[in-house]
Amino acid sequence: MPMKIVIVDDNKTNLMIVEKILRKANYNNLLLLSSAGELYQYLQLDSLNPGEVPVDLILMDLMMPEIDGMEACRTVLANERFSDLPIIFVTAMGDSNKMAEAMDAGALDYVMKPINKVELLARIRSVLRLKQEKDLRKERDRRIQYELDLARQVQRSMLSAPLQEKDVNISAVYRPTFELAGDFYAWYQISPTKYGVILLDMMGHGISSSLVGMYIYSALKDTITGIVDPEKVMKELNRRMLQLHTPDSLMNYYFTAIYFVLDTEKQTIEYVNAGHPAGIGIVDQEAKLLTEGSCALGFFEEIDVTKGVITYRDSARLLLFTDGLSEWLEEKYEDATDKLIRSLQTVDVGDPAALLHQLQPGWELINPPKDDMCLVLISTN
């Protein structure tokens, strides 16, 4: 579609002069308007329909009756739809302070009257080049945003769905700070009475940490259901993470994780905490912190791993969370861990969202947290 230029001037002679210059330079898609009011009407500023921007450049006189060029410039650019529309003032006014004010109103350039043809065309070419570059950047940003949205959908689809069995309930709250997050969780039924649950927090945020997280996530099911034992699972995940490291790597990625195997028949919880915030277990109404384990995964080829074992008689409720939750709570409570423990002990909830509501009513309406926030709640029946 040919580029469209709108010329706004209350003087018909000036309109004719500018039109003649532009047509000789092969700018033929022109619209001549005699007032800012006509410009508003053409742009449909009062329309709620976003639509396409029907103009590529505005050449506008500064001194016009009723609505001058400065006011018109501010009004047009204040509309989100036209915020990037280039405007060049064509004016006889030589007051430098006034021209500085006009540029502050958002115009990209100005040309003095009487019009110098060479100068006018040079400034038009310059402004249109800037517009083209900006349009290309906006299109690229739209494409990147589309790909990020698609990647987010893929990432969310990989997360485990809530599990409700006769002997166990598992569910999660997942609130990333960006489109893509470095927090992942998963759970798998290993046997009729065994469940493997893992929560991991990849270093960093955004695309890179998400891609590394998805790489590890792709290995989780086979690793957990095939190896099962928490010590061996963590060593295997550490080995997988080290495969990403190369001699010329600018950055070595790592992650923290907490993984446990719940056996509802033996009524045991075997776990390893790899540098992760301590999970909380309410076992027969007694609070236990899941602290046994190892360092974060991805630092060293060989790691020492200590497995923790918890047994229960009647019931167990386990809460796993990333540091985004603990940091968020620490801003509100000095005793964040104790607050979580008391809530788990006193409130009979199987939904982590309900637990969050007990801690912070209306939490889902607050501003995004500073870090990815994830929590997983597991209850035996």
Buried (B, 14 or more C-beta within 10 A) or exposed (E): EEBBBBBBBBBEEBBEBBBEBBEEEEBEEBBBBBBBBBBBEBBEBEEEEEEEBEBBBBBBBBBBEEBBBBEBBEBBBEBEBBEEBBBBBBBEBEEEEBBEEBBEBBBBBBBBBEBEBEEBBEBBEBBBEBBEEEEEEEEEEEEEEEEBEEBBEEBEEBBBEEBEBEEBBBBBBBBBBBBBBBBBBBBBBBEEBBBBBBBBBBBBBBBBBBBBBBBBBEBBEEBBBEBBBBBBBBBBBBBBBBEBBEEEEEEEBBBBBBBBBBBBEEBBBBBBBBBBBBBBBBBEEEBBBBBBBBBBBBBEEEBEBEBBEBEBEEEBBBBBBBBBBBBBBBEEBEEBBEBBBBBBBEEEBBBBBBBBBBBBEEBEEEEEBEBBBBBBBBBBE
